[in-house]
Amino acid sequence: MSAEASSGKVASEPTLATPSPSPSPSHIPEQKPVGLVGSKYVKLNVGGSIHYTTVQTLSKEDSLLRSMCDGSTDVTIDSEGWVVLDRSGRHFPLVLNFLRDGTVPLPETQRELEEVLKEAQYYRLQGLIQHCLSTLQKRSETNEGGCRIPMITSAKEEQRMIATCRKPVVKLQNNRGNNKYSYTSNSDDNLLKNIELFDKLGLRFNGRVLFIKDVLGDEICCWSFYGEGRKIAEVCCTSIVYATEKKQTKVEFPEARIFEETLNILIYENGRGSGHGGMTLLESGVSSPGMGLSEEDGAGVGGGDRRVRRIHVRRHIMHDERGHGQQTVYKD
């Protein structure tokens, strides 16, 4: 027996340390996004628009912004600590003000209001969504039966609008300040009647005829009618009255003539005026009942010559200096 055995001690063999088994994937703790938990103030960079607010403000409604604050939604934070949102920052101040106050004035234009609605839907702000939808509904009910009248600001704009419009066009040129002489007593009333008729026709033929108003032209009160991009007729409502010692400007209200010309250009609706019989009515030179040919200047004729029917009110001569028996006096 060896000395180790006789002494009762057994020598142990050296053992190698084995690494502990790695935990299975199911035992790995899940790392939840920290978000803005524990923060009081938030720096937001919304499409380049910088905003500074509080977590309390962003958490007022159950929305995407609240989920960013409580950590349930990942957030992108740059090196300087700004929370980056890949959205347009144009309407974000309105979103913040809504969260702060619970209500906010909405934009006047339809387009901007729809843009705010899109932002509210993205941030899941139900209060702001309902505010936008109810405002859109109210404005739709208010504007029901109405129409929009473009206001001409330049000759180029007028040419472009008429050339590109597929509807017949009625233009009222109204420039009361373009007058060399004083007005007669009834001129102001007749001028207002022309404007009122323009509004009534705009409501009646809304969607079928484009009505435009020109306040920068040379005429005091003149109606123009267009079809297929060219002028078809014109009704001038002003004339010069020769009084004993002075001249005056008189504004007429040829309601029947204006209404008739508005009906005439309806043949150009949907391109019907370019058909076989479309131009015949306007270019045949035959007047409909009630038309005064003596008032027409340059009436259209058949063939390729498409001239403009210019209808002017009769010039009222109250006095002239011709000899007795040669004077011509027209009275109302």
Protein Blocks (a to p, Z undefined) as FASTA:
>chain_A
ZZklmnopacdddddddddddddfklpccdddfkjghiabdcddeehiacdddfklmmmp
ccfklmmmnopaccdddfkopacddddfklmmmmmmmmmnopacddfbfklmmmmmmmmm
mnopaklmmmmmmmmmmmmmmmgoiacddddfbfklmmmmmmmpcbdcddddddfklcfb
dcdfklmmmmmmmmmmmmmmmmmmgojaccdddfkbmbfbdcdddeehiafbdcdfbdcd
ddfkbccddddddfklmmmmmmmmmmmgghlmmmmklmmmmmnopacehiafklpghiac
ehjbdcddddddddddfbdcbdehiaccddZZ
